[in-house]
Amino acid sequence: MTDKVLNTTIEILGKFYSIRCLESELKNLQSAAQYLNEKMLEVQESGKTINLERIAIITALNITHQMLQQDNQKNSLVNKINQKLNYLQERLDKTIKKPIQTELIYREESSELQFS
């Protein structure tokens, strides 16, 4: 099944932009446009800038900063999870090897029926 290319229109700060996108990506595009519009309105309403280009740049910097912070938090969580997984794997390995070692010793000394 092929994905159709659609022509759609998004609105940002009262201006309409024609965009082409894959049909499967239309909802994501609309969500992204809505999010961008909201963030640009926040910058515009802060009264710090009126120029559309400046609003776009400040909004892009804010979104990029937020994304990088979330990426750093995600990486930190992934590292903590990996450390915990390694710790648990080591404990499992030790637990699994201990009975195997005991079993091997038992087999070697099976005639004496001794466990170590």
C-alpha positions in Angstrom: 0.0 0.0 0.0 1.5 3.3 -1.0 1.1 6.5 1.0 -0.6 9.3 -0.9 0.9 12.8 -0.9 -1.6 15.4 0.2 -1.8 19.1 -0.1 -3.0 20.7 3.1 -3.0 24.1 4.7 -1.9 25.1 8.2 -2.4 28.3 10.0 0.3 30.0 12.0 -0.2 33.4 13.6 -3.1 34.1 11.3 -1.2 33.3 8.1 -2.0 30.2 6.0 0.7 28.0 4.5 0.3 25.3 1.9 2.1 22.2 2.8 2.6 18.8 1.1 2.9 15.8 3.3 2.2 12.0 3.3 -1.3 11.1 4.2 0.0 9.0 7.1 1.7 12.1 8.5 -1.2 14.5 8.2 -2.3 14.3 11.8 1.3 14.7 13.1 1.8 17.7 10.8 -1.5 19.3 12.1 -0.5 18.6 15.7 3.0 20.1 15.1 1.5 23.2 13.4 -1.0 23.7 16.3 1.8 23.4 18.9 4.1 25.8 16.9 1.2 28.3 16.6 0.6 28.1 20.4 4.2 28.7 21.2 4.6 31.5 18.7 1.4 33.2 20.2 3.0 32.9 23.6 6.1 34.7 22.4 4.0 37.3 20.5 1.8 37.9 23.6 4.8 38.4 25.8 5.1 41.7 24.1 8.9 41.4 23.8 8.8 41.2 20.0 6.5 42.1 17.2 8.5 41.1 14.1 7.3 37.7 12.7 10.9 36.6 11.9 12.0 37.3 15.5 9.0 35.6 16.9 9.8 32.5 14.8 13.5 32.5 15.9 12.8 32.9 19.6 10.1 30.2 19.4 12.5 27.9 17.6 15.2 28.5 20.2 12.7 27.9 23.1 11.4 24.6 21.5 15.0 23.5 20.8 16.1 24.3 24.3 13.1 22.3 25.7 13.8 19.4 23.4 17.5 19.3 24.4 16.6 19.3 28.1 14.2 16.5 27.6 16.8 14.6 25.6 19.3 15.0 28.4 16.7 13.8 31.0 15.9 10.8 28.8 19.6 9.9 28.5 20.1 10.2 32.2 17.1 7.9 32.8 18.4 5.4 30.2 21.8 5.4 31.9 20.2 4.7 35.3 18.0 2.0 33.9 21.1 0.4 32.2 23.0 0.5 35.4 20.2 -1.2 37.3 19.8 -3.8 34.6 23.6 -4.5 34.7 23.4 -4.8 38.5 20.4 -7.2 38.2 22.1 -9.2 35.5 25.2 -9.6 37.6 23.1 -10.8 40.6 21.2 -13.3 38.3 24.5 -14.6 36.9 25.9 -15.1 40.4 22.7 -16.8 41.5 22.6 -19.1 38.5 26.3 -19.9 38.6 26.2 -20.8 42.3 23.9 -23.8 42.0 25.8 -24.9 38.8 29.0 -24.9 40.7 27.5 -26.8 43.5 26.0 -29.3 41.1 29.4 -29.7 39.3 31.1 -30.4 42.6 28.4 -32.8 43.6 28.9 -34.7 40.3 32.7 -34.8 40.7 32.3 -36.1 44.2 29.2 -38.1 43.6 30.8 -41.3 44.9 31.3 -39.6 48.3 27.9 -37.7 48.1 29.4 -34.4 49.4 28.2 -30.9 48.7 30.3 -27.8 48.8 
